[in-house]
Amino acid sequence: MSTNATFRHEVQFYSSDSALLESFARFIRNALKSHIAVVVLATKSHRENLVQRLSGEGFDVDSSMQHGMYISLDAAEMLLTIMMNGTPNRLRFFEGLSGLIESAAKAAKREHPSVAICGECVGVCARKET
């Protein structure tokens, strides 16, 4: 790993689906333009909407998916794989995401491959427990 690697983690709250989708689309767009692989963890409707938005802006999302540059997964399903006794389990989290991140990094077209990850889970958690 490079010593000049930049890691950032942000938490954002959205007042509407459209605000979330615009933020995610901007994030994904910027990553793909920079040849950074993207992993998206979102609900089915949000993932479909993101593909429509990005395709409408001229991104070949299907090709990005085929080449491993755009990985789109269901947030609820991923969350279920990392939960243990109602809380996220650190080991399951790293086991579940490490292979995914490695795969995406191999697809990135950069000297120092990067992976950008965006996801939603708070609303998914609340819906799963009700």
C-alpha positions in Angstrom: 0.0 0.0 0.0 1.3 3.5 -0.9 2.1 5.7 2.0 0.5 8.6 0.2 -2.9 6.9 0.0 -5.9 9.0 1.0 -8.7 7.4 3.0 -11.9 9.2 3.8 -15.1 8.2 5.4 -18.2 10.5 5.4 -21.7 10.1 6.8 -24.4 12.1 5.2 -28.1 12.4 5.9 -30.5 13.1 3.2 -33.9 14.8 3.3 -35.2 13.0 0.2 -34.4 10.1 -2.2 -33.6 12.6 -4.9 -30.9 14.3 -2.7 -29.4 10.9 -2.0 -29.4 9.8 -5.6 -27.9 13.1 -6.8 -25.1 12.8 -4.2 -24.4 9.2 -5.1 -24.5 9.9 -8.9 -22.0 12.8 -8.4 -19.8 10.6 -6.3 -19.9 7.7 -8.8 -19.5 10.0 -11.8 -16.3 11.6 -10.3 -14.8 8.2 -9.5 -15.5 6.7 -12.9 -14.1 9.7 -14.7 -10.9 9.3 -12.6 -10.7 5.5 -13.5 -11.5 4.6 -9.9 -13.6 1.5 -9.3 -16.9 2.0 -7.6 -18.9 -0.3 -5.2 -22.5 0.8 -4.6 -24.5 -0.7 -1.8 -28.1 0.5 -2.1 -31.7 -0.6 -2.4 -32.9 -2.1 -5.7 -34.8 1.0 -6.8 -31.8 3.3 -5.9 -29.4 1.1 -7.8 -31.7 1.1 -10.9 -32.2 4.9 -10.7 -28.4 5.4 -10.5 -27.8 3.2 -13.6 -30.5 5.2 -15.5 -28.9 8.6 -14.4 -25.4 7.6 -15.3 -26.4 6.0 -18.6 -28.4 9.2 -19.4 -25.2 11.2 -18.9 -23.3 9.0 -21.4 -21.6 6.5 -19.1 -21.5 3.0 -20.4 -22.5 1.4 -17.1 -23.0 -2.1 -18.6 -19.4 -2.1 -19.8 -18.2 -0.7 -16.4 -20.1 -3.6 -14.7 -18.6 -6.2 -17.1 -15.1 -4.9 -16.5 -15.6 -4.8 -12.7 -15.3 -1.0 -12.4 -18.9 -0.7 -11.2 -20.1 -3.2 -8.7 -23.7 -2.8 -7.5 -25.0 -4.8 -4.6 -28.2 -4.9 -2.6 -27.6 -3.1 0.8 -30.0 -5.3 2.7 -28.5 -8.5 1.5 -24.9 -7.2 2.3 -26.0 -6.1 5.7 -27.5 -9.5 6.5 -24.1 -11.1 5.7 -22.2 -8.9 8.2 -24.8 -8.9 11.1 -24.5 -11.1 14.1 -26.9 -11.0 17.0 -28.4 -7.8 15.6 -25.2 -5.8 15.3 -22.5 -5.6 12.6 -19.7 -8.1 13.1 -16.2 -6.7 12.4 -14.8 -10.1 11.1 -17.8 -10.7 8.9 -17.6 -7.1 7.6 -13.9 -7.5 6.6 -14.5 -10.9 5.2 -17.5 -9.8 3.2 -15.9 -6.6 1.8 -12.2 -7.4 1.4 -12.6 -9.8 -1.6 -15.0 -7.3 -3.1 -12.6 -4.4 -2.7 -9.7 -6.5 -4.0 -11.7 -7.4 -7.1 -12.7 -3.8 -7.8 -9.1 -2.6 -7.2 -7.8 -5.1 -9.9 -10.3 -3.6 -12.4 -9.2 0.0 -11.7 -7.1 1.4 -14.5 -4.6 3.3 -12.5 -1.0 2.9 -11.4 -2.2 3.0 -7.8 -5.7 1.5 -8.0 -8.4 3.0 -5.8 -11.9 1.9 -4.9 -14.7 4.3 -4.0 -17.6 2.9 -2.0 -21.0 4.5 -1.4 -23.8 2.9 0.4 -27.0 3.3 2.4 -27.8 1.3 5.4 -29.6 3.3 8.1 -33.0 3.2 6.4 -32.4 -0.4 5.4 -31.6 -1.4 9.0 -34.8 0.3 10.3 -37.0 -1.4 7.7 -35.4 -4.9 8.4 -36.2 -4.7 12.1 -39.8 -3.6 11.9 
